[in-house]
Amino acid sequence: MRKPRRVRGKLRILLRRRPLLSSSSNMMGRGKTRQATIPINNVNIVLYGDDYGLQTGPQMPPKLWERFIFPRLRELVSFIKKNSKARFMLHCCGGIRPLIGKIIEAGVDILNPLQPRAKGMNRKELKEEFDGRIIFHGGVDIQYVLPRGTVKEVEEEVIDVITTFAPFYIFSPAHNIQADVPPQNIIAAYRTAITYNPFTK
C-alpha cells in the first residue's frame, strides 16, 4: 500500500477499501484506492468512527483487538499528527472500557460517545481510571434519560456528567439524538449545559 503523503501544504490521504481481516496480520487486503486532499491549516479535529463495542462489552476479545485493530489505529493517528496540528477524535460506541488504555496509547485525544448504560462504562469509574489522559466527549444517556426521563431527570443527568468529567470534557449526548426524544428534554439538556458551571458552588 502506498503511504499517505504531504502535498504542497495539504494532506493527501489514501483510503483503501479492504476486508476487516485478511490472511496477514497487517490487514492489508487488496482493493481500490481513492484520494482525499485536505488543507492542513483548516483542520482542527479529525473524527474517525470505528465501533469496537456492544452493549455487553467489546465485539472481540481485547487481545484480538490489540493484534488486528490497534496497529492500524496507531498508524492512522500517527500520520494525522505528523502532518497536521489536528486533535484526533475517535467515535466508538458500546462497552469499550477494556480497550481505552490502548486507545490512549494509540494517540487518540478525544473519545466519543461514552455510552453510560453499556457494560463497564460507569462514568465515575472512567474518570477515576483515565482522568487527564484523554478528553471525554458525550456521556448523556440517550437510552433512558433523554427519551423517557422528566425535565428534572435530564437536568440532573447533565449536571452529573459535567461534574464527573470536567475539566477534560466536551458536552454531548451519548450518541445522536433520536426521534423519540421530546423537544423539552433537548432544550433542558442544552440549557443546563450552557448555564451550569461545575467550578462554582
WOTASUL-V16692 format. One record per residue. N is the residue number from 1. PHI is phi in whole degrees, -180 to 180 (none if undefined). NEAR is the number of other C-alpha atoms within 12 Angstrom. D_LAST is the distance of its C-alpha to the last C-alpha in Angstrom with 1 decimal. Layout:
BEGIN
<<N | PHI | NEAR | D_LAST> <N | PHI | NEAR | D_LAST>>
END
This chain:
BEGIN
<<1 | none | 18 | 55.5> <2 | -69 | 14 | 55.2> <3 | -80 | 16 | 52.1> <4 | -61 | 26 | 49.7> <5 | -145 | 22 | 50.1> <6 | -82 | 22 | 48.9> <7 | -135 | 16 | 51.1> <8 | 49 | 13 | 50.9> <9 | 77 | 16 | 47.2> <10 | -129 | 21 | 46.4> <11 | -92 | 29 | 45.7> <12 | -108 | 24 | 48.5> <13 | -104 | 25 | 47.4> <14 | -97 | 22 | 50.1> <15 | -107 | 20 | 49.2> <16 | -110 | 21 | 51.6> <17 | -78 | 17 | 52.1> <18 | -152 | 16 | 52.6> <19 | -68 | 16 | 52.5> <20 | -60 | 20 | 49.5> <21 | -125 | 19 | 51.7> <22 | -131 | 15 | 55.1> <23 | -69 | 12 | 57.7> <24 | -99 | 13 | 56.4> <25 | -73 | 18 | 53.2> <26 | -90 | 22 | 51.9> <27 | 63 | 23 | 51.8> <28 | -92 | 23 | 53.7> <29 | -76 | 18 | 55.8> <30 | -74 | 18 | 58.1> <31 | 173 | 16 | 56.9> <32 | -76 | 15 | 56.8> <33 | -114 | 17 | 54.7> <34 | -129 | 15 | 53.0> <35 | -116 | 19 | 51.2> <36 | -131 | 17 | 48.1> <37 | -105 | 20 | 47.7> <38 | -125 | 25 | 44.2> <39 | -64 | 20 | 43.5> <40 | -59 | 26 | 41.4> <41 | -69 | 15 | 39.4> <42 | -93 | 15 | 38.3> <43 | -106 | 21 | 36.6> <44 | -101 | 18 | 32.9> <45 | -137 | 22 | 32.4> <46 | -100 | 29 | 35.3> <47 | -101 | 24 | 34.5> <48 | -127 | 21 | 36.8> <49 | -109 | 19 | 36.9> <50 | -158 | 23 | 38.7> <51 | -71 | 26 | 37.7> <52 | -104 | 33 | 38.3> <53 | -124 | 31 | 36.8> <54 | -116 | 22 | 37.4> <55 | -60 | 23 | 35.4> <56 | -99 | 21 | 36.9> <57 | 137 | 26 | 36.5> <58 | -61 | 28 | 38.3> <59 | -71 | 25 | 41.5> <60 | -139 | 21 | 43.5> <61 | -56 | 18 | 43.4> <62 | -52 | 24 | 41.2> <63 | -66 | 15 | 44.3> <64 | -69 | 17 | 46.1> <65 | -59 | 27 | 43.1> <66 | -65 | 26 | 43.0> <67 | -78 | 21 | 46.7> <68 | -100 | 25 | 47.1> <69 | -102 | 31 | 43.8> <70 | -53 | 30 | 41.9> <71 | -60 | 23 | 44.6> <72 | -75 | 24 | 44.6> <73 | -63 | 31 | 40.9> <74 | -62 | 25 | 40.8> <75 | -64 | 21 | 43.7> <76 | -64 | 29 | 42.1> <77 | -61 | 32 | 38.9> <78 | -61 | 24 | 40.9> <79 | -63 | 27 | 43.1> <80 | -60 | 35 | 40.2> <81 | -74 | 26 | 38.6> <82 | -72 | 19 | 41.9> <83 | -113 | 27 | 42.7> <84 | -160 | 26 | 39.5> <85 | -103 | 21 | 36.0> <86 | -70 | 27 | 34.5> <87 | -83 | 27 | 31.8> <88 | -106 | 34 | 33.2> <89 | -115 | 34 | 31.4> <90 | -108 | 36 | 32.8> <91 | -93 | 31 | 32.6> <92 | -152 | 36 | 33.5> <93 | -77 | 36 | 33.1> <94 | 85 | 34 | 33.4> <95 | -85 | 32 | 32.9> <96 | -108 | 40 | 33.3> <97 | -53 | 36 | 31.4> <98 | -64 | 28 | 34.6> <99 | -101 | 36 | 35.2> <100 | -63 | 41 | 31.9> <101 | -59 | 23 | 32.9> <102 | -74 | 25 | 36.1> <103 | -61 | 39 | 34.4> <104 | -64 | 29 | 32.3> <105 | -61 | 21 | 35.5> <106 | -69 | 30 | 37.2> <107 | 105 | 32 | 34.8> <108 | -64 | 38 | 32.6> <109 | -94 | 38 | 29.4> <110 | -131 | 36 | 27.7> <111 | -117 | 45 | 28.1> <112 | -132 | 41 | 28.0> <113 | -112 | 40 | 27.7> <114 | 61 | 46 | 26.3> <115 | -73 | 41 | 27.9> <116 | -70 | 37 | 25.7> <117 | -93 | 26 | 28.5> <118 | -79 | 27 | 31.1> <119 | -60 | 24 | 32.2> <120 | 83 | 26 | 30.2> <121 | -103 | 38 | 27.4> <122 | -59 | 26 | 24.6> <123 | -65 | 36 | 21.5> <124 | -69 | 22 | 20.0> <125 | -71 | 17 | 23.5> <126 | -63 | 33 | 23.9> <127 | -61 | 28 | 20.8> <128 | -65 | 16 | 22.0> <129 | -82 | 20 | 25.5> <130 | -122 | 28 | 25.2> <131 | -56 | 22 | 21.9> <132 | 83 | 18 | 22.7> <133 | -98 | 26 | 26.2> <134 | -157 | 34 | 25.9> <135 | -91 | 33 | 23.6> <136 | -89 | 42 | 22.8> <137 | -136 | 34 | 23.6> <138 | 116 | 39 | 23.3> <139 | 98 | 44 | 22.6> <140 | -79 | 48 | 21.8> <141 | -60 | 40 | 24.5> <142 | -107 | 34 | 27.5> <143 | -90 | 23 | 29.8> <144 | -133 | 24 | 28.2> <145 | -61 | 31 | 24.8> <146 | -65 | 38 | 25.5> <147 | -80 | 26 | 29.1> <148 | -123 | 22 | 29.0> <149 | -78 | 25 | 25.5> <150 | -79 | 22 | 24.2> <151 | -59 | 25 | 21.8> <152 | -64 | 20 | 19.1> <153 | -64 | 24 | 20.1> <154 | -64 | 34 | 19.9> <155 | -61 | 30 | 16.4> <156 | -65 | 25 | 15.3> <157 | -64 | 36 | 17.5> <158 | -62 | 41 | 16.1> <159 | -62 | 29 | 12.5> <160 | -66 | 27 | 14.0> <161 | -63 | 40 | 16.2> <162 | -64 | 36 | 13.8> <163 | -61 | 26 | 11.4> <164 | -68 | 29 | 14.7> <165 | -90 | 36 | 16.6> <166 | -58 | 29 | 14.4> <167 | -93 | 21 | 15.5> <168 | -91 | 24 | 19.1> <169 | -152 | 31 | 18.9> <170 | -120 | 30 | 20.5> <171 | -70 | 37 | 19.7> <172 | -176 | 32 | 22.7> <173 | -63 | 36 | 24.2> <174 | -82 | 36 | 26.2> <175 | 173 | 24 | 29.4> <176 | -61 | 23 | 30.9> <177 | -70 | 25 | 29.9> <178 | -91 | 19 | 33.0> <179 | -68 | 13 | 35.0> <180 | -88 | 18 | 33.9> <181 | -87 | 26 | 30.2> <182 | -64 | 22 | 29.8> <183 | -55 | 19 | 28.8> <184 | -64 | 22 | 26.1> <185 | -76 | 34 | 24.4> <186 | -64 | 34 | 24.7> <187 | -61 | 21 | 23.2> <188 | -63 | 28 | 20.2> <189 | -63 | 40 | 19.7> <190 | -76 | 25 | 19.8> <191 | -63 | 19 | 18.0> <192 | -66 | 29 | 14.9> <193 | -62 | 30 | 15.4> <194 | -74 | 18 | 15.7> <195 | -94 | 16 | 12.8> <196 | -82 | 24 | 10.0> <197 | -120 | 18 | 8.2> <198 | -71 | 20 | 7.5> <199 | -100 | 13 | 6.8> <200 | -125 | 7 | 3.8> <201 | -91 | 6 | 0.0>>
END
